[in-house]
Amino acid sequence: MSTDDVLAEVGPRLRRIRKDRQVTLAALSEATGISVSTLSRLESGLRKPSLELLLPIAQAHQVPLDELVGAPPVGDPRVRARPITRHGRTLYPLTRQPGGLQAYKVVEPQRGGEPDPRTHEGYEWLYVLSGRLRLVLGQHDVVLSPGEAAEFDTRVPHWFGPAGDGPVEFLSLFGPQGERMHVRARPARS
């Protein structure tokens, strides 16, 4: 439905809501501070609705603005992405749009082998949900526990995976270079 079609339906909807509530144009004018002639022109479609006019009307009728304009219902907000498995890691995409900042829930089972740090363009933020995550970043080799976060420039050689005897589950936000998250993990307590 086009914007013009939506706007054309606002007037009749305003009239129907007012009549259902058995409110006169004069009483609505008094409650909103909008002149009777302006309200009449809105209802007949001779005046285009604006936010300045619709907000006081919605408040007077005690209805959401969406009801006055007939906004379509919001779709299901859940992200239903299919898991991706790479190198033993299962990634659950949490964002739908390609490009820009990407979010993943990552589940990685215990695995052996030595870290093999890599580099690439971008910036990454990690947040541990369960298990322990080992992060090798340049000369740093740290273990993050649940509730801890780390952020880093992915041009620095890095590797991360389970630390210890079990799987690790974490959130990963990754973006092109320059899209920094501005969240810092507290240093580990001694």
N, CA and C of each residue as an Amber inpcrd file, in Angstrom:
protein
   570
   0.8560000  -1.1720000   0.0000000   0.0000000   0.0000000   0.0000000
   0.9000000   1.2330000   0.0000000   0.5810000   2.2020000  -0.8710000
   1.3970000   3.4140000  -0.9780000   1.0950000   4.3660000   0.1750000
   1.9810000   5.3270000   0.3420000   1.8040000   6.3420000   1.3940000
   0.5130000   7.1210000   1.1600000   0.2340000   7.4460000  -0.1040000
  -1.0020000   8.1890000  -0.4110000  -2.2420000   7.3890000  -0.0200000
  -2.1970000   6.0750000  -0.2600000  -3.3360000   5.2180000   0.1150000
  -3.5290000   5.2030000   1.6300000  -2.4190000   5.1040000   2.3630000
  -2.4930000   5.0900000   3.8320000  -3.0680000   6.4140000   4.3260000
  -2.5650000   7.5310000   3.7630000  -3.0420000   8.8590000   4.1900000
  -4.5190000   9.0560000   3.8570000  -4.9760000   8.4970000   2.7350000
  -6.3850000   8.6470000   2.3450000  -7.3210000   7.9440000   3.3240000
  -6.8300000   6.9270000   3.9990000  -7.6730000   6.1870000   4.9470000
  -7.6950000   6.8080000   6.3440000  -6.8010000   7.7750000   6.6060000
  -6.7220000   8.3560000   7.9440000  -7.9930000   9.1240000   8.2960000
  -8.4830000   9.9480000   7.3820000  -9.6810000  10.7610000   7.6580000
 -10.8740000   9.9210000   8.0670000 -11.2830000   8.9460000   7.2470000
 -12.4160000   8.1040000   7.6380000 -12.1730000   7.3700000   8.9570000
 -10.9210000   6.9790000   9.2080000 -10.6040000   6.2930000  10.4720000
 -10.7910000   7.2610000  11.6490000 -10.3330000   8.5160000  11.4860000
 -10.5110000   9.5120000  12.5500000 -11.9920000   9.7250000  12.8570000
 -12.8050000   9.8380000  11.7930000 -14.2550000  10.0370000  11.9850000
 -14.8670000   8.8340000  12.7030000 -14.4870000   7.6210000  12.2790000
 -15.0510000   6.3970000  12.8740000 -14.6850000   6.3060000  14.3680000
 -13.4390000   6.5920000  14.7050000 -13.0120000   6.5220000  16.1100000
 -13.7720000   7.5610000  16.9360000 -13.9050000   8.7760000  16.4090000
 -14.6110000   9.8400000  17.1450000 -16.0720000   9.4750000  17.3450000
 -16.7160000   8.9680000  16.3020000 -18.1440000   8.6160000  16.4100000
 -18.3470000   7.4050000  17.3260000 -17.4470000   6.4240000  17.2610000
 -17.5350000   5.2600000  18.1550000 -17.4750000   5.6850000  19.6140000
 -16.7350000   6.7480000  19.8820000 -16.5960000   7.2470000  21.2520000
 -17.6720000   8.2880000  21.5930000 -18.5420000   8.5570000  20.6300000
 -19.6390000   9.5150000  20.7840000 -19.1320000  10.8820000  21.2300000
 -18.0920000  11.3540000  20.5010000 -17.4890000  12.6560000  20.7790000
 -17.8250000  13.5850000  19.6200000 -18.2360000  14.7940000  19.9290000
 -18.5320000  15.7720000  18.8760000 -17.2310000  16.4380000  18.4230000
 -17.3000000  17.0510000  17.2370000 -16.1410000  17.8100000  16.7580000
 -15.7970000  18.9320000  17.7330000 -16.8150000  19.5670000  18.3010000
 -16.5830000  20.6680000  19.2460000 -15.8610000  20.1610000  20.4970000
 -16.2850000  19.0180000  21.0140000 -15.6410000  18.4670000  22.2190000
 -14.2030000  18.0410000  21.9090000 -13.9640000  17.4490000  20.7420000
 -12.6140000  17.0560000  20.3640000 -11.7400000  18.2940000  20.1550000
 -12.3270000  19.3330000  19.6020000 -11.6020000  20.5940000  19.4140000
 -11.1620000  21.1630000  20.7580000 -12.0490000  21.1180000  21.7060000
 -11.7320000  21.6290000  23.0450000 -10.6340000  20.7920000  23.7080000
 -10.6850000  19.4730000  23.5270000  -9.7030000  18.5810000  24.1510000
  -8.3250000  18.6840000  23.4990000  -8.2960000  18.9950000  22.1920000
  -7.0170000  18.9800000  21.4690000  -6.4450000  20.3560000  21.1830000
  -7.2900000  21.3730000  21.1950000  -6.8290000  22.7140000  20.8120000
  -6.7700000  22.8900000  19.3040000  -7.3290000  21.9350000  18.5690000
  -7.3720000  22.0110000  17.1050000  -8.7560000  22.5270000  16.7210000
  -8.8220000  23.4700000  15.7860000 -10.1110000  24.0690000  15.4280000
 -11.0620000  23.0160000  14.8480000 -12.3590000  23.2980000  15.0050000
 -13.3980000  22.4070000  14.4840000 -13.2480000  22.2680000  12.9730000
 -12.9670000  23.3760000  12.2820000 -12.8550000  23.3240000  10.8210000
 -11.6600000  22.4530000  10.3880000 -10.5400000  22.5250000  11.1200000
  -9.3800000  21.6960000  10.7880000  -9.7060000  20.2260000  11.0200000
 -10.3770000  19.9240000  12.1470000 -10.7630000  18.5370000  12.4230000
 -11.7090000  18.0130000  11.3440000 -12.6560000  18.8370000  10.9200000
 -13.6140000  18.4420000   9.8860000 -12.8920000  18.1810000   8.5640000
 -11.9390000  19.0580000   8.1990000 -11.1780000  18.8720000   6.9530000
 -10.3020000  17.6180000   7.0250000  -9.7460000  17.3200000   8.2130000
  -8.9540000  16.0850000   8.3800000  -9.8290000  14.8620000   8.1290000
 -11.0180000  14.8590000   8.7470000 -11.9110000  13.7050000   8.6290000
 -12.4310000  13.5220000   7.2050000 -12.6150000  14.6110000   6.4810000
 -13.1480000  14.5110000   5.1140000 -12.0420000  14.3040000   4.0830000
 -10.7940000  14.3610000   4.5150000  -9.6720000  14.1460000   3.5960000
  -9.2350000  15.3850000   2.8540000  -9.8120000  16.5510000   3.2070000
  -9.4280000  17.7920000   2.5450000  -8.1310000  18.3730000   3.1070000
  -7.6910000  17.8360000   4.2470000  -6.4190000  18.2630000   4.8530000
  -5.6000000  17.0140000   5.1360000  -4.3210000  17.0640000   4.7350000
  -3.4430000  15.9180000   4.9960000  -3.0910000  15.8680000   6.4780000
  -3.1020000  14.6810000   7.0540000  -2.7390000  14.5630000   8.4710000
  -1.2500000  14.8190000   8.6720000  -0.9360000  15.4160000   9.8000000
   0.4610000  15.6360000  10.1880000   0.6280000  15.1560000  11.6210000
   1.8450000  14.9680000  12.0100000   2.1300000  14.5100000  13.3710000
   1.6110000  15.5210000  14.3970000   1.7470000  16.8130000  14.0860000
   1.2890000  17.8530000  15.0220000  -0.2180000  17.7790000  15.2660000
  -0.9660000  17.2890000  14.2770000  -2.4140000  17.1580000  14.4380000
  -2.7960000  15.7990000  15.0220000  -2.1080000  14.7450000  14.5980000
  -2.4970000  13.4050000  15.0290000  -2.1400000  13.0960000  16.4830000
  -1.0250000  13.6180000  16.9560000  -0.6270000  13.3230000  18.3440000
  -1.6670000  13.7870000  19.3620000  -2.1430000  15.0490000  19.2980000
  -3.1670000  15.4410000  20.2870000  -4.4800000  14.6700000  20.1260000
  -4.8200000  14.2780000  18.8990000  -6.0480000  13.4980000  18.6890000
  -5.8900000  12.1120000  19.3210000  -4.7540000  11.4880000  19.0950000
  -4.4970000  10.1720000  19.7000000  -4.5440000  10.2710000  21.2180000
  -3.9750000  11.3410000  21.7540000  -3.9750000  11.5190000  23.2080000
  -5.4000000  11.7450000  23.7270000  -6.1780000  12.5260000  23.0200000
  -7.5580000  12.7920000  23.4500000  -8.3940000  11.5090000  23.4190000
  -8.2030000  10.6780000  22.4010000  -8.9560000   9.4230000  22.3050000
  -8.3160000   8.2980000  23.1130000  -7.1230000   8.5420000  23.6270000
  -6.3620000   7.5440000  24.3770000  -6.1690000   6.2700000  23.5610000
  -5.6610000   6.4580000  22.3370000  -5.3420000   5.3450000  21.4470000
  -3.9150000   5.5330000  20.9330000  -3.2530000   4.4540000  20.5790000
  -1.9160000   4.6020000  19.9920000  -2.0080000   5.2830000  18.6310000
  -0.9970000   6.0300000  18.3020000  -0.9290000   6.7130000  17.0090000
  -1.0840000   5.7110000  15.8600000  -0.5410000   4.5140000  16.0300000
  -0.6540000   3.4660000  15.0050000  -2.1060000   3.1910000  14.6390000
  -2.9890000   3.2670000  15.6440000  -4.4040000   2.9890000  15.3920000
  -5.0270000   4.0880000  14.5320000  -4.5810000   5.3230000  14.7160000
  -5.1290000   6.4250000  13.9210000  -4.7030000   6.3390000  12.4610000
  -3.4670000   5.9360000  12.2220000  -2.9710000   5.9180000  10.8480000
  -3.1080000   4.5510000  10.1870000  -3.5300000   3.5430000  10.9520000
  -3.6870000   2.2150000  10.3770000  -2.3580000   1.5980000   9.9970000
  -1.3700000   1.7830000  10.8640000  -0.0470000   1.2210000  10.5940000
  -0.1420000  -0.2860000  10.4890000   0.5950000  -0.8600000   9.5390000
   0.5570000  -2.3170000   9.4330000   1.1610000  -2.9530000  10.6750000
   0.7130000  -4.1560000  11.0230000   1.2820000  -4.8140000  12.1970000
   2.7630000  -5.0910000  11.9720000   3.5010000  -5.0130000  13.0410000
   4.9270000  -5.2940000  12.9760000   5.0950000  -6.7920000  12.7830000
   5.9800000  -7.1570000  11.8800000   6.2160000  -8.5740000  11.6050000
   6.9020000  -9.2560000  12.7670000   7.0090000 -10.5340000  12.6520000
   7.6800000 -11.3460000  13.6660000   9.1210000 -10.8550000  13.8020000
   9.5360000 -10.3980000  14.9810000  10.8760000  -9.8300000  15.1300000
  11.9800000 -10.8720000  15.2520000  11.6020000 -12.1430000  15.3810000
  12.6260000 -13.1700000  15.5920000  13.4600000 -13.3830000  14.3340000
  14.7420000 -13.5490000  14.5420000  15.6560000 -13.8770000  13.4560000
  15.7000000 -15.3970000  13.3700000  15.3500000 -15.9390000  12.2280000
  15.3050000 -17.3920000  12.0590000  16.3630000 -17.8380000  11.0550000
  17.5910000 -17.5280000  11.3640000  18.6790000 -17.8790000  10.4620000
  19.1080000 -19.3250000  10.6900000  19.5770000 -19.9200000   9.6470000
  20.0580000 -21.2940000   9.7310000  21.4900000 -21.2970000  10.2420000
  21.8100000 -22.2380000  11.1210000  23.1800000 -22.3100000  11.6310000
  24.1700000 -22.6410000  10.5100000  25.3680000 -22.1240000  10.6630000
  26.4560000 -22.3630000   9.7170000  27.5510000 -23.0760000  10.4950000
  28.0800000 -24.1550000   9.9340000  29.1730000 -24.8570000  10.6090000
  30.4470000 -24.6800000   9.7890000  31.4900000 -24.1650000  10.4450000
  32.7900000 -23.9540000   9.8110000  33.8810000 -24.3970000  10.7570000
  34.7290000 -25.2840000  10.3010000  35.8890000 -25.7400000  11.0780000
  35.4830000 -26.1970000  12.4850000  34.3630000 -26.9000000  12.5940000
  33.9090000 -27.4170000  13.8800000  33.1330000 -26.4160000  14.7110000
  33.0830000 -25.1660000  14.2990000  32.3420000 -24.1100000  14.9910000
  30.9460000 -24.0040000  14.3990000  29.9250000 -23.8200000  15.2480000
  28.5740000 -23.5770000  14.7520000  28.2410000 -22.1180000  15.0180000
  27.9320000 -21.4000000  13.9360000  27.6040000 -19.9810000  14.0300000
  26.1120000 -19.8020000  13.7560000  25.4430000 -19.0710000  14.6420000
  24.0340000 -18.7430000  14.4790000  23.9540000 -17.2540000  14.1550000
  23.6830000 -16.8780000  12.8960000  23.6010000 -15.4570000  12.5530000
  22.4680000 -14.7800000  13.3330000  22.7520000 -13.6160000  13.9040000
  21.7540000 -12.8640000  14.6710000  21.3430000 -11.5820000  13.9550000
  21.9240000 -11.3320000  12.7980000  21.5680000 -10.1690000  11.9870000
  21.1180000 -10.6670000  10.6260000  20.2440000  -9.9090000   9.9850000
  19.6800000 -10.3400000   8.7070000  20.3090000  -9.6320000   7.5160000
  20.7370000  -8.3720000   7.6810000  21.2380000  -7.6030000   6.5660000
  22.6910000  -7.9500000   6.2770000  23.0340000  -8.0980000   4.9940000
  24.4380000  -8.3380000   4.6590000  25.2370000  -7.0440000   4.7860000
  26.5290000  -7.1750000   4.9970000  27.3880000  -6.0010000   5.1090000
  27.2270000  -5.3170000   6.4420000  28.1070000  -4.3900000   6.7330000
  28.0500000  -3.6680000   7.9950000  28.2990000  -4.5840000   9.1730000
  27.8460000  -4.1740000  10.3120000  28.0500000  -4.9150000  11.5450000
  27.2590000  -6.2310000  11.5200000  27.9270000  -7.3420000  11.8540000
  27.3010000  -8.6560000  11.8700000  27.4000000  -9.2460000  13.2700000
  26.3410000  -9.9140000  13.7090000  26.3220000 -10.5330000  15.0370000
  26.0900000 -12.0360000  14.8920000  26.8110000 -12.8200000  15.7060000
  26.6800000 -14.2690000  15.6930000  26.7100000 -14.7940000  17.1130000
  25.9470000 -15.8520000  17.3540000  26.1340000 -16.6670000  18.5480000
  26.9690000 -17.8370000  18.0550000  28.0640000 -18.1290000  18.7560000
  28.9880000 -19.1670000  18.3130000  29.0620000 -20.2460000  19.3840000
  28.9650000 -21.5000000  18.9580000  29.1330000 -22.6410000  19.8530000
  30.2840000 -23.4560000  19.2830000  31.2810000 -23.6580000  20.1130000
  32.4410000 -24.4100000  19.6550000  32.7660000 -25.5070000  20.6510000
  32.7920000 -26.7540000  20.1770000  33.1190000 -27.8580000  21.0810000
  34.6060000 -27.8320000  21.4210000  34.9620000 -28.6090000  22.4060000
  36.3720000 -28.7250000  22.7760000  37.1320000 -29.2250000  21.5530000
  38.3020000 -28.6640000  21.3100000  39.1060000 -29.1500000  20.1950000
  40.5750000 -29.0720000  20.5720000  41.3410000 -29.9080000  19.9530000
  42.7690000 -29.9310000  20.2290000  43.5190000 -29.0950000  19.2130000
  44.8090000 -29.1420000  19.2790000  45.6220000 -28.4110000  18.3190000
  46.1250000 -27.0970000  18.8830000  47.1230000 -26.5970000  18.2180000
  47.7200000 -25.3280000  18.6350000  47.0380000 -24.1650000  17.9290000
  47.0010000 -22.9990000  18.5900000  46.4290000 -21.8150000  17.9460000
  47.1830000 -21.4810000  16.6560000  46.4370000 -21.0240000  15.6650000
  47.0100000 -20.6190000  14.3890000  46.4890000 -19.2110000  14.0830000
  47.1220000 -18.1670000  14.6860000  46.6150000 -16.8000000  14.5140000
  46.5640000 -16.3550000  13.0530000  45.5070000 -15.6150000  12.7310000
  45.2780000 -15.0840000  11.3800000  44.9760000 -13.5970000  11.4720000
  45.0340000 -12.9130000  10.3400000  44.6670000 -11.4990000  10.2700000
  43.6940000 -11.2940000   9.1150000  42.8790000 -10.2600000   9.2090000
  41.9840000  -9.8410000   8.1280000  41.4600000  -8.4640000   8.4840000
  40.8270000  -7.8070000   7.5430000  40.2550000  -6.4820000   7.7860000
  39.0630000  -6.5930000   8.7230000  38.8980000  -5.6280000   9.5910000
  37.7080000  -5.5760000  10.4220000  38.0130000  -5.3210000  11.8810000
  36.9610000  -5.4260000  12.6680000  37.0160000  -5.1880000  14.0980000
  36.0620000  -6.1720000  14.7430000  36.4660000  -6.8000000  15.8480000
  35.6330000  -7.8400000  16.4560000  35.4650000  -7.5960000  17.9420000
  34.2870000  -7.9970000  18.4240000  33.9410000  -7.9250000  19.8360000
  33.4280000  -9.3070000  20.2230000  33.9370000  -9.8660000  21.3280000
  33.5310000 -11.1860000  21.8010000  32.9680000 -11.0790000  23.2100000
  31.9140000 -11.8270000  23.5020000  31.3090000 -11.8590000  24.8300000
  31.0060000 -13.3080000  25.1690000  31.5820000 -13.8130000  26.2540000
  31.4370000 -15.2280000  26.6170000  30.1370000 -15.4610000  27.3800000
  29.3500000 -16.4230000  26.8700000  28.0930000 -16.8080000  27.5140000
  28.2970000 -17.9650000  28.4780000  29.0230000 -18.9980000  28.0270000
  29.3010000 -20.1520000  28.8880000  30.6050000 -20.7940000  28.4450000
  31.2150000 -21.5230000  29.3620000  32.5170000 -22.1120000  29.0790000
  33.6020000 -21.0660000  29.2330000  34.7730000 -21.4050000  28.7160000
  35.8990000 -20.4600000  28.7790000  36.4810000 -20.3220000  27.3810000
  36.7850000 -19.0910000  27.0050000  37.2820000 -18.7920000  25.6690000
  38.7310000 -18.3320000  25.7460000  39.5930000 -19.0260000  25.0230000
  41.0000000 -18.6150000  24.9460000  41.1500000 -17.6840000  23.7500000
  41.7700000 -16.5240000  23.9940000  42.0070000 -15.5410000  22.9470000
  43.5070000 -15.2920000  22.8560000  44.0720000 -15.5910000  21.6940000
  45.4730000 -15.2720000  21.4180000  45.4230000 -14.0670000  20.4920000
  45.9920000 -12.9540000  20.9450000  45.9360000 -11.6930000  20.2140000
  47.3160000 -11.0460000  20.2700000  48.0340000 -11.1000000  19.1640000
  49.4030000 -10.5860000  19.1680000  50.2060000 -11.3550000  20.1930000
  50.8380000 -10.6460000  21.1590000  51.6130000 -11.3080000  22.2090000
  50.7580000 -11.7010000  23.4160000  49.4850000 -11.3760000  23.4080000
  48.6000000 -11.6830000  24.5360000  47.9770000 -13.0610000  24.3670000
  47.8800000 -13.7800000  25.4720000  47.2070000 -15.0770000  25.5050000
  46.3450000 -15.0400000  26.7610000  45.0410000 -14.8130000  26.5970000
  44.1520000 -14.6310000  27.7410000  42.9920000 -15.6260000  27.6780000
  42.4060000 -15.8840000  28.8500000  41.2320000 -16.7470000  28.9410000
  40.0860000 -15.8960000  29.4770000  38.9860000 -15.8910000  28.7360000
  37.7980000 -15.1330000  29.1310000  36.7730000 -16.0950000  29.7130000
  36.1480000 -15.6940000  30.8130000  35.1110000 -16.4820000  31.4840000
  33.7420000 -15.8940000  31.1610000  32.6680000 -16.6020000  31.5070000
  31.3270000 -16.0720000  31.2490000  31.1640000 -14.6550000  31.8000000
  30.5880000 -13.7920000  30.9800000  30.3620000 -12.3980000  31.3720000
  31.5060000 -11.4800000  30.9930000  32.6110000 -12.0080000  30.5080000
  33.7350000 -11.1560000  30.1060000  33.6780000 -10.9080000  28.6060000
  34.2250000  -9.7720000  28.2130000  34.2220000  -9.3670000  26.8110000
  35.6110000  -8.9170000  26.4040000  35.8500000  -8.9530000  25.1040000
  37.1010000  -8.4580000  24.5410000  36.7790000  -7.8210000  23.1960000
  37.5680000  -6.8360000  22.8060000  37.4190000  -6.2350000  21.4910000
  38.8000000  -6.0100000  20.9170000  38.9010000  -6.1340000  19.5900000
  40.2150000  -5.9860000  18.9760000  40.1050000  -5.7330000  17.4800000
  41.1530000  -5.1610000  16.9650000  41.3280000  -4.9200000  15.5500000
  41.7710000  -6.2450000  14.9370000  41.0660000  -6.7490000  13.9360000
  41.3740000  -8.0640000  13.3800000  42.5930000  -8.0510000  12.4620000
  43.2220000  -6.8810000  12.2760000  44.4830000  -6.8450000  11.5420000
  45.6300000  -7.3080000  12.4300000  45.3720000  -7.4000000  13.7620000
  46.3520000  -7.9630000  14.6920000  46.1860000  -9.4770000  14.6220000
  47.2980000 -10.2430000  14.5090000  47.1570000 -11.7080000  14.4510000
  46.3580000 -12.2090000  15.6620000  45.3180000 -13.0060000  15.3910000
  44.4330000 -13.4560000  16.4690000  43.9150000 -14.8620000  16.1970000
  43.5330000 -15.5160000  17.2730000  42.9160000 -16.8420000  17.2590000
  42.0900000 -16.9440000  18.5210000  40.9410000 -17.6050000  18.4550000
  40.1680000 -17.8740000  19.6650000  39.4720000 -19.2130000  19.5410000
  39.3040000 -19.8390000  20.7060000  38.6650000 -21.1460000  20.7670000
  38.4840000 -21.5610000  22.2090000  37.9440000 -22.7620000  22.4290000
  37.6960000 -23.2310000  23.7930000  38.9930000 -23.3160000  24.5970000
  38.8930000 -22.9740000  25.8650000  40.0210000 -23.1110000  26.7920000
  39.6400000 -24.1860000  27.7930000  40.4140000 -25.2020000  27.8990000
  40.1270000 -26.2150000  28.9080000  39.3590000 -27.3920000  28.3640000
  38.5730000 -27.9960000  29.2740000  37.9790000 -29.3010000  29.0120000
  36.5530000 -29.2860000  28.4880000  36.0850000 -28.2140000  27.9100000
  34.7000000 -28.2380000  27.4660000  34.4440000 -27.2570000  26.3520000
  33.2070000 -27.2420000  25.8950000  32.8450000 -26.3200000  24.8190000
  32.7460000 -24.8890000  25.3410000  32.6920000 -23.9510000  24.4230000
  32.5000000 -22.5520000  24.7710000  31.3830000 -21.9940000  23.8800000
  30.5910000 -21.1280000  24.4730000  29.5020000 -20.4630000  23.7610000
  29.7120000 -18.9690000  23.9470000  29.7200000 -18.2190000  22.8360000
  29.9820000 -16.7860000  22.9420000  29.2710000 -16.0230000  21.8390000
  29.1580000 -14.7200000  22.0370000  28.6120000 -13.8210000  21.0250000
  29.7760000 -13.1490000  20.3230000  29.6500000 -12.9930000  19.0280000
  30.6780000 -12.3370000  18.2370000  30.0250000 -11.2430000  17.4160000
  30.5180000 -10.0260000  17.5610000  30.1010000  -8.9190000  16.7020000
  31.2940000  -8.5760000  15.8420000  31.0790000  -8.5340000  14.5470000
  32.1700000  -8.2670000  13.6330000  31.7340000  -7.1920000  12.6620000
  32.6120000  -6.2230000  12.4340000  32.2920000  -5.1630000  11.4970000
  33.5030000  -4.7470000  10.6970000  33.2390000  -4.0520000   9.6000000
  34.3360000  -3.5200000   8.8100000  35.2070000  -2.6100000   9.6650000
  36.4320000  -2.4220000   9.2330000  37.3600000  -1.5960000  10.0030000
  36.7270000  -0.2420000  10.3010000  36.8660000   0.2030000  11.5400000
  36.3430000   1.5030000  11.9410000  35.0290000   1.4240000  12.6780000
  34.3050000   0.3190000  12.5690000  33.0420000   0.1890000  13.3060000
  33.3450000  -0.4460000  14.6510000  33.7490000   0.3510000  15.5880000
  34.1470000  -0.1430000  16.9000000  32.9520000  -0.2000000  17.8280000
  32.9760000  -1.1380000  18.7510000  31.8440000  -1.3540000  19.6430000
  31.9020000  -0.5120000  20.9140000  33.0700000  -0.0840000  21.3260000
  33.2490000   0.7390000  22.5300000  32.8410000   0.0360000  23.8150000
  33.0780000  -1.2540000  23.9050000  32.8370000  -2.0070000  25.1320000
  34.1540000  -2.6410000  25.5110000  34.5480000  -2.5010000  26.7610000
  35.8230000  -3.0360000  27.1860000  35.6180000  -4.0190000  28.3420000
  36.3860000  -5.0820000  28.3210000  36.3260000  -6.0500000  29.4100000
  37.1640000  -5.5310000  30.5720000  36.7200000  -5.8330000  31.7630000
  37.5190000  -5.4900000  32.9360000  38.7200000  -6.4110000  32.9730000
  39.8610000  -5.9180000  33.4490000  41.0100000  -6.8160000  33.5690000
  40.7090000  -7.9230000  34.5730000  41.2760000  -9.0930000  34.3370000
  41.0760000 -10.2280000  35.2470000  41.6590000  -9.8800000  36.6160000
  40.9810000 -10.3210000  37.6520000  41.4650000 -10.0720000  39.0160000
  42.4670000 -11.1260000  39.4050000  43.4880000 -10.7080000  40.0950000
  44.5370000 -11.6490000  40.5070000  44.1450000 -12.3910000  41.7650000
